[in-house]
Amino acid sequence: MLPTRTQSLLLFIAAVGIVSWTLICLDSPHLSFPKDEGPIAWTRCKENAAFFCGYLECVFDRATVKIDKLFSRVPTDYENREAGSHILAVTKYPTSCPPSERLGIVMTNYGGPGVSGRASSFQLGPRLQELTGNRYDIISFDQRGHGHSLPKLNCFGSALGYETFKANTVLETTFLIPEDPFSPEGRAILIEQQRAALALERTQGLMCENAIGGEALGFMSTTTTVYDMEEISRILEGENALINFASVSHFEPAVTDSESNSGEVEVSILKVASLPDSSSLTVWSIVGAYLANMLPHKTGKVLIDGVVPADMWANDHYESQTLLRVLLGDSEKTYQYFLSECFVAGPQRCSLVLSADGGPSDIGDRIDQFLDRLQEDPMPVVNYDRVLSLTSGHIRSRHSVIGTLALAYQHLFSGSLFTALQIPSLWALYAEMLASAMYDSDASQLLLLVAPPYSPPSPEPDQEGYIETGQGDLWRLILSCGDALPYPGGNKTWPTAEEIVDNVLVTMETWPRFGGTVHLMEQHGGCQYWAGTGVGPTRYRSMLASFPIFDSTGTVQKTLTTPALLLANTHDPITPYSSAKIVQNTMGASSRLVLQDVPGHSYLAPTTQCAIRLISEYFANGVIPEDAETFCSREIDNYFESLTDMSDAQMILRRI
């Protein structure tokens, strides 16, 4: 069975590679865009004609209506409009409802950071519009430094340049965890790896400073993202319009055989997950919290999933592990859930099960033993595009695939065990790949997830001059470090490798399987080396810790006009229910919590019909759940059994 799945996977990767050139990033100063008569020069998007694409010109002087029909800019610094400008790439998926029923716009981005909102909107915009009742235009955009927006962050010149920089380092494999990490010898091994990580973080920080400058990096933060959203809303809907926002990203569309000439795809509500995202820490949930705190008087309907406490994000240094310990709260519980589902499904559905197994713990013991063997003796892999050795770090890791794959599809193949826990719809496929490595000593399929083939050395731009630069990890750092607090006292107080490892070891005491590697599975640390840290606006950080919230004049506004809707799962390995409860308790009457009895990382998880109804009623009809918390029961019997009923190709295509 495995060769069939592998062939399907490779065929899909090849197909994505063919279309990837239509979903690549702006890298040409010689572009021209057709003019139009509206505030944004909307044109049909080449990627999907059902969408409109534009480049937003936000005027510096709000009293002067001056629009450049070619593209538009937002001020680098909204408090100093002479400091320069940025160009934002925006997409619109218009509602088909009559004008009399239209309710405005819902602004969104599809996870991240590190994701192009423009590229991912073509697959996910229709689903979000359906979810919100088809009464809103869906507006997405590339954040500053991302995708088609300018200036773009391109620190290493090309996708291949960055891939080779990270290859076979801890930024690709994460930590290799010794058998006893708490022993002096084990701690020394971790410290050596952390020193290597710090050196790499410092190097890429210098590369990005040289490429774009610290001042520009400092104004690529969540705070400036919220200001950009306010400006987009003002131009599209008017000065007094409320900002509707949804951080919910990856509900799965059912792709049908019928597609109209305009590129519209029919969608229906399914119970399985969609594309995995590049980031465990869901920064667009943080955007929702920033929006509510910064602009409560302009905040309309807000949906936040993958809930992260924004005050901890803004005020705690990443290296302290304080936030990670909150976010890992259900990681071990979710892992045991995965093993239990696998055992119940049996060897015909879950390839990790052996006929002699007496329970889920037998599967878990074999995985632990396999990781220990790899730590002592990495597995050589010579039947793959890259000749390398499979390590325990590869198995634990979460790798962001960017390169020849289209940005909208890049994260389908993004990581290993920890990522698999976040995406139940891929459990059966992942189990086959891991079983092949464990039982047949063939890791070539698994390496597709954790060490993807290199990008071509000289990719050809498309007709508009777009070139994929493959640096999503650095797009992530734009926001993480733009939001981060500088260390007081400068480099004298920067954390040492020893201090970071000691914090990691404290985390590992409670979360032994993932506590030692999650801090490097995706890049959020090393902001002490990031030239933009502490440069941009900071005046809202002190307000993120508690409600009541304040408006822009400092006046207390105790509640939002419409309570925000928070979405959480019972078994989420990286944004647990407890994290959502922290945010709900902070917001009080300004929020309602929906808890789904499902595994997976929030929006990546199967979405219950119960939650769908609540979200749709909230946006379409303004119905607020009566109770502070609503529980939605599980609707899938077994995630291995349900998803192996469809063919390999169908399963993969349904992730699009």
C-alpha positions as CSV (number, residue, x, y, z in Angstrom):
1,M,0.0,0.0,0.0
2,L,2.8,2.4,0.8
3,P,4.2,2.6,-2.7
4,T,0.8,3.7,-4.0
5,R,0.6,6.5,-1.4
6,T,4.1,7.5,-2.0
7,Q,3.6,7.7,-5.8
8,S,0.5,9.8,-5.2
9,L,2.4,12.1,-2.9
10,L,5.2,12.6,-5.4
11,L,2.8,13.2,-8.3
12,F,1.1,15.8,-6.2
13,I,4.4,17.5,-5.4
14,A,5.3,17.5,-9.1
15,A,1.9,19.0,-10.0
16,V,2.3,21.7,-7.4
17,G,5.7,22.5,-8.7
18,I,4.2,23.1,-12.1
19,V,1.7,25.6,-10.8
20,S,3.9,27.2,-8.2
21,W,5.2,29.9,-10.5
22,T,1.8,31.5,-10.5
23,L,1.9,31.9,-6.8
24,I,5.3,33.6,-6.2
25,C,6.5,36.7,-4.6
26,L,7.0,40.2,-5.9
27,D,10.6,40.8,-6.9
28,S,10.6,43.3,-9.7
29,P,10.6,47.1,-9.7
30,H,9.4,47.2,-13.3
31,L,5.8,46.0,-12.8
32,S,2.8,47.9,-14.0
33,F,-0.8,47.3,-13.0
34,P,-4.0,48.2,-15.0
35,K,-5.7,51.3,-13.8
36,D,-9.2,51.4,-12.5
37,E,-11.6,54.0,-11.2
38,G,-12.0,52.8,-7.6
39,P,-9.9,53.5,-4.5
40,I,-7.9,50.4,-5.3
41,A,-7.0,49.4,-8.8
42,W,-8.8,46.0,-8.7
43,T,-8.1,43.6,-11.5
44,R,-9.0,39.9,-11.9
45,C,-6.3,37.8,-10.2
46,K,-4.3,35.6,-12.6
47,E,-4.2,32.8,-10.1
48,N,-8.0,32.7,-9.7
49,A,-10.3,34.9,-11.8
50,A,-13.0,34.8,-9.1
51,F,-10.8,37.0,-7.0
52,F,-9.7,40.6,-7.4
53,C,-6.1,41.7,-6.7
54,G,-4.9,45.2,-5.9
55,Y,-2.1,47.2,-4.4
56,L,-3.3,49.5,-1.8
57,E,-2.6,53.3,-1.9
58,C,-3.3,54.7,1.6
59,V,-2.9,58.4,1.5
60,F,-0.6,60.0,4.0
61,D,-2.9,62.9,4.7
62,R,-6.3,61.6,5.5
63,A,-7.9,64.9,4.7
64,T,-6.7,64.7,1.2
65,V,-8.2,62.1,-1.2
66,K,-5.3,61.3,-3.4
67,I,-5.2,57.8,-4.9
68,D,-2.5,56.4,-7.2
69,K,-4.3,54.1,-9.6
70,L,-1.3,51.9,-10.1
71,F,-0.6,50.8,-6.6
72,S,-0.9,52.2,-3.1
73,R,1.1,52.7,0.0
74,V,0.6,52.7,3.7
75,P,2.8,54.9,5.9
76,T,5.8,53.1,7.5
77,D,5.0,54.9,10.7
78,Y,1.4,56.1,11.2
79,E,2.6,58.6,13.8
80,N,5.2,60.1,11.4
81,R,3.8,59.9,7.8
82,E,7.0,61.4,6.4
83,A,9.0,58.4,7.4
84,G,8.3,56.5,4.2
85,S,5.7,54.0,3.0
86,H,4.9,50.4,2.3
87,I,2.9,48.8,-0.6
88,L,0.4,46.2,0.5
89,A,-0.9,43.5,-1.8
90,V,-4.6,42.9,-1.2
91,T,-7.1,40.3,-2.5
92,K,-10.9,40.5,-2.5
93,Y,-13.3,37.6,-2.8
94,P,-16.6,39.5,-3.4
95,T,-19.9,38.2,-2.0
96,S,-22.5,37.1,-4.5
97,C,-25.4,38.3,-2.3
98,P,-27.6,41.3,-3.3
99,P,-26.2,44.7,-2.3
100,S,-29.1,45.1,0.1
101,E,-27.9,42.0,2.0
102,R,-24.2,42.7,2.0
103,L,-22.8,43.4,5.5
104,G,-19.4,44.7,4.6
105,I,-16.0,43.0,4.7
106,V,-14.3,40.4,6.8
107,M,-10.6,40.9,7.0
108,T,-8.4,37.8,7.4
109,N,-5.1,36.2,6.8
110,Y,-4.5,32.5,6.7
111,G,-2.3,31.6,9.7
112,G,1.3,32.2,10.3
113,P,3.2,34.4,10.4
114,G,5.3,33.2,7.5
115,V,2.3,32.8,5.1
116,S,1.3,34.8,2.1
117,G,-2.3,36.0,2.8
118,R,-2.6,36.8,-0.9
119,A,-1.6,33.3,-2.1
120,S,-3.5,31.3,0.4
121,S,-6.7,33.3,0.0
122,F,-7.3,31.7,-3.4
123,Q,-7.9,28.3,-1.8
124,L,-9.4,29.4,1.5
125,G,-11.3,32.6,0.8
126,P,-14.4,30.8,-0.6
127,R,-14.6,28.6,2.5
128,L,-14.4,31.5,4.9
129,Q,-17.1,33.3,2.9
130,E,-19.4,30.4,3.1
131,L,-18.7,30.1,6.8
132,T,-19.6,33.7,7.4
133,G,-22.9,33.4,5.6
134,N,-21.9,34.8,2.1
135,R,-22.8,38.3,3.2
136,Y,-19.2,39.8,3.3
137,D,-16.4,40.4,0.8
138,I,-13.4,38.5,2.1
139,I,-10.3,40.7,2.2
140,S,-6.8,39.3,2.7
141,F,-3.4,40.8,2.2
142,D,0.3,40.2,2.4
143,Q,1.6,41.7,5.6
144,R,4.6,44.0,5.5
145,G,7.7,42.1,4.2
146,H,5.5,39.1,3.1
147,G,4.7,37.9,-0.4
148,H,3.8,40.5,-3.0
149,S,4.0,43.5,-0.5
150,L,6.9,45.9,-0.7
151,P,9.5,46.2,0.5
152,K,9.8,42.4,0.7
153,L,12.1,40.6,3.0
154,N,14.7,38.7,1.0
155,C,17.8,38.2,3.2
156,F,19.5,35.4,1.3
157,G,18.8,36.2,-2.3
158,S,16.9,33.1,-3.2
159,A,15.1,30.1,-1.8
160,L,18.1,27.9,-2.4
161,G,20.4,30.3,-0.6
162,Y,18.4,30.1,2.6
163,E,17.8,26.3,2.3
164,T,21.6,25.7,2.0
165,F,22.2,28.0,5.0
166,K,19.9,25.9,7.2
167,A,20.6,22.5,5.7
168,N,21.6,19.8,8.3
169,T,21.7,22.4,11.1
170,V,19.5,22.7,14.2
171,L,17.3,25.2,12.3
172,E,16.3,22.2,10.1
173,T,16.5,19.2,12.4
174,T,15.9,20.9,15.8
175,F,17.7,19.4,18.9
176,L,19.0,15.9,19.0
177,I,17.8,14.8,22.4
178,P,20.2,12.6,24.3
179,E,18.9,9.6,26.3
180,D,19.3,11.4,29.6
181,P,19.2,15.2,28.8
182,F,19.2,16.0,32.6
183,S,22.6,14.4,33.2
184,P,25.7,16.6,32.9
185,E,26.7,14.9,29.7
186,G,23.2,15.3,28.2
187,R,23.0,19.0,29.2
188,A,26.4,19.6,27.6
189,I,25.1,18.1,24.3
190,L,22.1,20.4,24.4
191,I,24.2,23.5,25.2
192,E,26.5,22.8,22.2
193,Q,23.5,22.6,19.9
194,Q,22.0,25.8,21.4
195,R,25.3,27.6,20.8
196,A,25.0,26.6,17.2
197,A,21.5,27.9,17.1
198,L,22.5,31.3,18.5
199,A,25.2,31.6,15.9
200,L,22.8,30.9,13.1
201,E,20.2,33.3,14.5
202,R,22.8,36.0,14.7
203,T,24.0,35.4,11.2
204,Q,20.5,35.5,9.6
205,G,19.8,38.6,11.7
206,L,22.7,40.4,10.2
207,M,21.8,39.2,6.7
208,C,18.3,40.7,7.1
209,E,19.6,43.9,8.5
210,N,21.9,44.3,5.5
211,A,19.1,43.4,3.1
212,I,16.4,45.8,4.3
213,G,17.6,47.8,7.3
214,G,16.6,47.8,11.0
215,E,14.2,50.8,10.7
216,A,12.1,49.0,8.1
217,L,12.2,45.7,10.1
218,G,11.0,47.6,13.2
219,F,7.8,48.6,11.5
220,M,6.8,45.1,10.4
221,S,5.0,44.1,13.6
222,T,1.6,43.1,14.8
223,T,0.9,46.7,15.9
224,T,1.6,48.0,12.4
225,T,-0.5,45.1,10.9
226,V,-3.5,46.4,13.0
227,Y,-2.9,49.9,11.8
228,D,-2.7,48.6,8.2
229,M,-6.0,46.8,8.7
230,E,-7.6,50.0,10.0
231,E,-6.4,51.8,6.9
232,I,-7.6,49.1,4.5
233,S,-11.0,49.2,6.2
234,R,-11.2,53.0,6.1
235,I,-10.5,53.1,2.3
236,L,-12.9,50.2,1.4
237,E,-15.7,50.8,3.9
238,G,-15.4,54.3,5.2
239,E,-14.0,56.1,8.2
240,N,-16.6,54.9,10.7
241,A,-16.9,51.2,9.6
242,L,-16.3,48.6,12.2
243,I,-13.5,46.1,11.5
244,N,-14.7,42.5,11.2
245,F,-11.9,40.0,11.5
246,A,-11.4,36.2,11.4
247,S,-8.2,34.5,12.2
248,V,-9.8,31.2,11.4
249,S,-7.9,29.8,8.5
250,H,-8.0,26.3,7.3
251,F,-11.5,24.8,7.0
252,E,-11.5,22.3,4.3
253,P,-13.3,22.8,1.0
254,A,-14.6,19.9,-1.0
255,V,-13.1,20.2,-4.4
256,T,-15.7,19.1,-7.0
257,D,-15.1,18.2,-10.6
258,S,-17.0,21.3,-11.8
259,E,-15.2,24.6,-12.0
260,S,-16.7,27.6,-13.7
261,N,-14.9,29.7,-16.3
262,S,-14.4,32.4,-13.7
263,G,-12.4,30.0,-11.6
264,E,-15.0,29.6,-8.9
265,V,-14.9,26.3,-7.0
266,E,-17.9,24.7,-5.4
267,V,-17.4,24.1,-1.7
268,S,-19.3,22.2,0.9
269,I,-18.8,21.7,4.6
270,L,-16.7,18.7,5.5
271,K,-15.7,17.3,8.9
272,V,-12.0,16.9,8.0
273,A,-9.1,19.3,8.2
274,S,-7.5,21.4,5.6
275,L,-4.0,22.6,4.9
276,P,-1.6,22.7,7.8
277,D,-0.2,26.0,8.6
278,S,3.4,27.1,8.9
279,S,3.2,28.1,12.4
280,S,2.4,26.4,15.6
281,L,2.0,29.8,17.3
282,T,-1.0,31.3,15.6
283,V,-0.1,34.9,15.2
284,W,-3.3,35.8,13.5
285,S,-5.1,35.0,16.8
286,I,-2.7,37.5,18.4
287,V,-3.8,40.1,15.7
288,G,-7.3,39.7,16.9
289,A,-6.3,40.4,20.5
290,Y,-4.2,43.4,19.5
291,L,-7.1,44.7,17.4
292,A,-9.5,44.5,20.4
293,N,-7.0,46.3,22.7
294,M,-5.8,48.9,20.2
295,L,-9.1,49.8,18.5
296,P,-12.0,48.6,20.6
297,H,-14.2,51.4,19.3
298,K,-13.6,50.1,15.8
299,T,-13.8,46.4,16.5
300,G,-16.7,44.6,15.0
301,K,-17.2,40.8,14.8
302,V,-14.0,39.0,15.6
303,L,-13.3,35.2,15.4
304,I,-10.1,34.1,17.1
305,D,-8.9,30.5,16.9
306,G,-5.6,28.9,17.9
307,V,-5.8,31.2,20.9
308,V,-2.6,32.6,22.3
309,P,-2.3,35.0,25.3
310,A,-1.2,38.2,23.6
311,D,0.1,39.7,26.8
312,M,2.6,36.9,27.2
313,W,3.5,37.1,23.5
314,A,4.3,40.8,23.8
315,N,5.8,40.9,27.2
316,D,7.7,37.7,27.9
317,H,11.0,36.9,26.1
318,Y,10.7,33.7,24.0
319,E,13.8,32.2,25.5
320,S,12.2,32.2,28.9
321,Q,9.9,29.3,27.7
322,T,7.1,30.9,29.8
323,L,4.7,31.1,26.8
324,L,5.8,27.7,25.4
325,R,4.9,26.0,28.7
326,V,1.4,27.3,28.4
327,L,1.1,26.3,24.8
328,L,2.4,22.8,25.3
329,G,-0.2,22.1,27.9
330,D,-2.0,19.4,26.0
331,S,0.8,18.1,23.8
332,E,1.4,14.9,25.6
333,K,-2.3,14.3,26.0
334,T,-2.8,14.8,22.3
335,Y,0.1,12.3,21.6
336,Q,-1.6,9.7,23.7
337,Y,-4.8,10.4,21.8
338,F,-3.0,9.8,18.5
339,L,-1.6,6.4,19.8
340,S,-5.0,5.4,21.0
341,E,-6.8,6.2,17.7
342,C,-4.0,4.3,15.9
343,F,-4.4,1.2,18.1
344,V,-8.2,1.1,17.8
345,A,-7.9,1.5,14.0
346,G,-5.7,-1.6,13.8
347,P,-2.9,-2.5,11.4
348,Q,-5.1,-2.2,8.3
349,R,-5.7,1.4,9.0
350,C,-2.7,2.5,11.0
351,S,0.6,1.1,9.8
352,L,2.3,1.6,13.1
353,V,0.2,-1.2,14.8
354,L,1.6,-4.7,15.0
355,S,-0.6,-7.7,15.4
356,A,0.9,-8.6,18.8
357,D,0.2,-5.1,20.3
358,G,-1.8,-5.2,23.5
359,G,-2.5,-1.5,23.7
360,P,-1.4,2.0,22.6
361,S,1.6,2.0,24.9
362,D,3.2,-0.7,22.8
363,I,3.2,1.6,19.8
364,G,4.5,4.5,21.8
365,D,7.3,2.4,23.3
366,R,8.5,1.4,19.8
367,I,8.5,5.1,18.7
368,D,10.5,6.0,21.7
369,Q,13.0,3.2,21.1
370,F,13.3,4.3,17.4
371,L,14.1,7.8,18.5
372,D,16.7,6.5,20.9
373,R,18.3,4.4,18.2
374,L,18.5,7.4,15.8
375,Q,20.1,9.5,18.5
376,E,22.9,6.9,18.8
377,D,23.0,5.8,15.1
378,P,21.3,8.1,12.5
379,M,19.8,6.2,9.5
380,P,21.6,6.9,6.2
381,V,19.3,7.6,3.3
382,V,20.6,7.3,-0.2
383,N,17.4,6.8,-2.2
384,Y,16.3,10.4,-1.9
385,D,16.9,13.7,-3.7
386,R,19.2,14.7,-0.8
387,V,21.8,12.3,0.5
388,L,21.6,12.6,4.3
389,S,21.0,10.8,7.5
390,L,17.7,10.6,9.3
391,T,18.0,11.8,12.9
392,S,15.8,11.9,16.0
393,G,15.5,15.6,15.4
394,H,14.0,15.0,12.0
395,I,11.3,12.9,13.6
396,R,10.4,15.4,16.2
397,S,10.7,18.4,14.0
398,R,8.3,20.7,12.3
399,H,9.8,21.9,9.1
400,S,8.3,24.7,6.9
401,V,8.5,23.6,3.3
402,I,9.1,26.6,1.0
403,G,10.8,26.4,-2.3
404,T,9.5,25.2,-5.6
405,L,6.1,24.4,-3.9
406,A,3.5,27.1,-4.3
407,L,3.0,29.2,-1.2
408,A,-0.6,28.2,-0.9
409,Y,0.3,24.5,-0.8
410,Q,3.7,24.7,0.9
411,H,2.6,23.6,4.3
412,L,1.0,20.3,3.2
413,F,4.4,18.7,3.7
414,S,5.6,20.6,6.8
415,G,7.0,18.6,9.6
416,S,6.9,15.3,11.3
417,L,5.5,13.9,14.5
418,F,4.6,17.1,16.2
419,T,3.0,18.5,13.1
420,A,1.1,15.2,12.6
421,L,-0.5,15.7,16.0
422,Q,-1.9,19.0,14.8
423,I,-3.5,17.6,11.6
424,P,-5.6,14.5,12.3
425,S,-6.6,14.2,8.7
426,L,-3.0,13.3,7.8
427,W,-2.5,10.8,10.6
428,A,-2.9,7.7,8.4
429,L,-0.5,8.9,5.8
430,Y,2.1,10.0,8.4
431,A,1.8,6.7,10.2
432,E,2.7,4.8,6.9
433,M,5.7,7.0,6.4
434,L,6.9,6.6,9.9
435,A,6.3,2.9,9.9
436,S,8.3,2.5,6.7
437,A,11.3,4.2,8.4
438,M,10.9,2.2,11.7
439,Y,10.1,-1.3,10.3
440,D,11.7,-1.2,6.8
441,S,14.6,1.2,7.3
442,D,13.3,3.3,4.4
443,A,13.1,7.0,5.4
444,S,12.8,8.4,1.9
445,Q,9.0,9.0,2.2
446,L,9.4,10.6,5.6
447,L,12.1,12.9,4.4
448,L,9.6,14.5,2.1
449,L,8.1,16.0,5.2
450,V,11.2,17.0,7.1
451,A,14.0,17.7,4.6
452,P,12.3,18.5,1.3
453,P,14.3,18.7,-2.0
454,Y,16.2,21.9,-2.7
455,S,14.8,24.6,-4.8
456,P,16.2,25.2,-8.3
457,P,19.3,27.4,-8.4
458,S,18.0,29.8,-11.0
459,P,14.2,29.9,-11.0
460,E,12.6,31.7,-13.9
461,P,10.3,34.5,-13.0
462,D,6.8,34.5,-14.5
463,Q,5.5,37.1,-16.9
464,E,5.0,39.6,-14.1
465,G,8.4,39.2,-12.6
466,Y,7.4,37.2,-9.5
467,I,10.1,34.9,-7.9
468,E,9.6,32.7,-4.9
469,T,12.3,33.6,-2.4
470,G,11.5,30.8,0.1
471,Q,12.2,32.5,3.4
472,G,9.0,31.9,5.3
473,D,10.9,31.4,8.6
474,L,12.2,34.9,8.3
475,W,8.8,36.3,7.4
476,R,7.8,34.8,10.7
477,L,10.5,36.6,12.5
478,I,9.4,39.9,11.1
479,L,6.4,39.8,13.4
480,S,7.8,37.8,16.3
481,C,10.7,40.1,16.7
482,G,8.8,43.2,15.7
483,D,6.6,42.5,18.7
484,A,9.3,41.4,21.0
485,L,10.7,43.4,23.9
486,P,14.4,44.2,23.7
487,Y,16.5,42.8,26.6
488,P,17.2,45.6,29.1
489,G,20.9,46.4,29.4
490,G,21.7,45.4,25.8
491,N,23.9,42.4,25.0
492,K,25.1,42.1,28.6
493,T,21.7,40.6,29.5
494,W,21.2,38.5,26.4
495,P,20.5,34.9,27.3
496,T,23.4,32.5,27.1
497,A,23.2,29.0,25.6
498,E,23.4,27.6,29.2
499,E,20.5,29.7,30.4
500,I,18.3,28.8,27.4
501,V,19.0,25.1,27.8
502,D,18.2,25.2,31.6
503,N,14.9,26.8,30.7
504,V,14.3,24.0,28.1
505,L,15.1,21.4,30.7
506,V,12.5,22.8,33.0
507,T,10.0,22.5,30.1
508,M,11.1,18.9,29.4
509,E,10.3,17.8,33.0
510,T,6.6,18.1,32.1
511,W,6.6,17.6,28.4
512,P,9.5,15.2,27.7
513,R,8.8,14.4,24.1
514,F,8.4,17.9,22.6
515,G,9.6,20.2,25.3
516,G,13.2,20.0,24.1
517,T,12.6,20.7,20.5
518,V,9.5,22.9,20.1
519,H,11.5,26.2,20.5
520,L,13.4,25.4,17.3
521,M,10.6,23.8,15.4
522,E,9.7,27.2,14.1
523,Q,11.7,30.3,14.6
524,H,10.4,32.9,17.1
525,G,13.6,33.3,19.1
526,G,16.9,35.1,18.6
527,C,15.2,38.5,18.5
528,Q,18.2,40.0,20.4
529,Y,20.0,39.7,17.0
530,W,17.1,41.2,15.0
531,A,17.7,44.8,14.1
532,G,14.0,45.6,14.2
533,T,13.4,44.6,17.8
534,G,12.3,47.5,19.9
535,V,12.2,49.9,16.9
536,G,8.5,50.1,16.1
537,P,5.5,51.3,18.2
538,T,5.4,49.9,21.7
539,R,2.7,52.0,23.4
540,Y,0.1,49.3,23.4
541,R,2.2,46.5,25.0
542,S,1.4,47.6,28.5
543,M,-2.4,47.4,27.8
544,L,-2.4,43.8,26.6
545,A,-2.3,42.3,30.1
546,S,-5.8,42.9,31.2
547,F,-9.3,44.2,30.5
548,P,-10.9,46.7,30.7
549,I,-9.5,47.8,27.4
550,F,-8.7,51.3,26.3
551,D,-9.4,53.3,23.2
552,S,-6.9,55.4,21.3
553,T,-7.4,58.4,23.6
554,G,-6.8,56.4,26.8
555,T,-10.5,56.3,27.7
556,V,-11.7,53.1,29.4
557,Q,-14.1,51.0,27.3
558,K,-15.0,48.0,29.4
559,T,-16.5,45.8,26.7
560,L,-16.5,45.4,23.0
561,T,-19.6,46.3,21.0
562,T,-19.8,42.7,19.9
563,P,-18.1,40.0,22.1
564,A,-15.3,38.2,20.3
565,L,-15.8,34.5,19.5
566,L,-12.9,32.2,20.6
567,L,-12.5,28.7,19.2
568,A,-10.5,25.9,20.9
569,N,-10.1,22.1,20.9
570,T,-9.9,19.6,23.7
571,H,-6.7,18.0,22.3
572,D,-4.6,20.8,20.7
573,P,-0.9,20.1,21.0
574,I,0.2,23.8,20.7
575,T,-2.7,26.1,21.5
576,P,-4.6,24.3,24.2
577,Y,-7.9,24.9,25.8
578,S,-6.2,26.3,28.9
579,S,-4.6,29.0,26.7
580,A,-8.0,30.0,25.4
581,K,-9.4,30.1,28.9
582,I,-6.7,32.5,29.9
583,V,-7.7,34.8,27.1
584,Q,-11.4,34.4,27.8
585,N,-10.9,35.1,31.5
586,T,-9.0,38.2,30.5
587,M,-11.7,39.5,28.1
588,G,-14.6,38.6,30.4
589,A,-17.9,39.7,28.9
590,S,-16.2,40.7,25.7
591,S,-15.8,37.1,24.6
592,R,-17.5,33.8,24.1
593,L,-15.6,30.5,23.9
594,V,-16.5,27.5,21.7
595,L,-14.8,24.3,22.7
596,Q,-14.8,21.4,20.2
597,D,-14.2,17.8,21.4
598,V,-11.7,17.1,18.7
599,P,-7.9,16.7,18.3
600,G,-5.7,18.9,16.3
601,H,-4.4,22.5,16.2
602,S,-7.5,24.6,16.3
603,Y,-8.5,25.5,12.7
604,L,-6.4,22.6,11.4
605,A,-8.6,20.2,13.2
606,P,-11.9,18.7,12.0
607,T,-14.6,21.4,12.5
608,T,-17.8,20.2,14.0
609,Q,-21.2,21.2,12.5
610,C,-22.0,22.7,15.9
611,A,-19.1,25.1,15.7
612,I,-19.9,25.9,12.0
613,R,-23.5,26.9,12.9
614,L,-22.3,29.1,15.8
615,I,-19.8,30.9,13.6
616,S,-22.2,31.3,10.7
617,E,-24.9,32.7,12.9
618,Y,-22.5,35.0,14.6
619,F,-21.3,36.7,11.4
620,A,-24.4,36.4,9.2
621,N,-27.1,37.3,11.8
622,G,-25.2,38.7,14.8
623,V,-26.3,35.9,17.1
624,I,-24.1,35.8,20.2
625,P,-23.9,32.5,22.1
626,E,-25.8,32.9,25.4
627,D,-23.4,31.0,27.5
628,A,-19.8,32.1,28.2
629,E,-18.7,28.7,26.9
630,T,-20.3,26.3,24.4
631,F,-19.3,22.7,24.0
632,C,-19.4,21.0,20.6
633,S,-19.2,17.2,20.6
634,R,-17.0,15.0,18.5
635,E,-18.5,13.9,15.1
636,I,-15.8,11.5,13.8
637,D,-15.5,8.0,15.1
638,N,-11.9,7.4,14.3
639,Y,-9.5,9.6,12.3
640,F,-7.6,6.8,10.8
641,E,-10.7,4.9,9.7
642,S,-12.6,7.8,8.4
643,L,-9.9,9.2,6.1
644,T,-8.6,5.9,4.7
645,D,-11.9,5.4,3.0
646,M,-11.0,7.9,0.3
647,S,-8.3,7.3,-2.3
648,D,-4.8,8.8,-1.8
649,A,-5.3,11.4,-4.5
650,Q,-8.7,12.4,-3.1
651,M,-7.3,12.7,0.4
652,I,-4.5,15.0,-0.7
653,L,-6.6,17.1,-3.1
654,R,-9.1,17.6,-0.3
655,R,-6.4,19.4,1.6
656,I,-6.2,22.1,-1.0
